Amino acid sequence: MAGRDVAGLPACTSHGLRKLCLTRLAEVGCTVFEIMSISGHKNVEEVQKYVDAANRKKLAVAALGKLQAGQLANA
């Protein structure tokens, strides 16, 4: 029995789980080099994609928060 089945994740691929792990590391603020030390990537550009995506997500959340605050102030 595969580990993903034991974990109750039978529809997940090992690549998908690895990508999720790298995404979560980037989302909590790990640097490119910290992520590379875990993932084994040798190419900074590849890992930078995860960090850039996490940064865009944080910026979007911040922008929406400002929009909501502005709407509440004008209400």
N, C-alpha and C positions, 0 to 999 in steps of 0.2 A: 504494500500500500504506500503510495506516494505521500510525502510530508504534507502536501497541500490538501490531500483528502483527509488526513488526520486533523488538520487545522480547520476543516469545514470549508475549504476553498477549492472545491473540485473544478470549477470553471476557470480558475486563474492559471496563467502560464508562468513559468519561472521568469521569463523576460518581463512580463507585466508586473510581477511582484518586485523584481529588482528595480524597475523604473519607478514604482510607487515608493520604494525605500529611498531612492535618490531624490525624488521629488520632496518627500517629507523632510529629508535632511536639509535641503535647500530652503524649504519653508520655515524651518526653525532657526535659520540664520547661519548654517554651516558654510564655511568658505569653499571655494572651488577645490583647494588643496586638501581640506579636511574630507570632502566627499571623495576625492580621488584616492585618498589613503584607504578608504573603505571599499570603494568599487573596483579599484585596480586599473582604472582608466589611465592611459599614458598621454592622452590628448586633452589639453586644457579646454579647447574649443568645444568639445563634445559635452563636457560637464558644465561649461558656462551656460549652455542652453537651459539646463535645469535651474540654475541660479537666476538667470534673466527672467524666466517664466515666473519664478517665485516672487521676484521683485516687482514684476508687472502686476501680479495678483495683489500684492500689498499696496501698491500705488492706487489700484482701482478701488480697493476697500477704503483707503483714506479719502479718495476723491468723492466717493459716494457718501461717506460720513460728513464731509464738508457740505455737500449738496443738501443732505438731510438737515444739518444744523442751520443752514441758510434759510431753508423753507420754514423751519420751526421759528426762527427769529422774525420772519416776515409774516407769520400767521397772526 
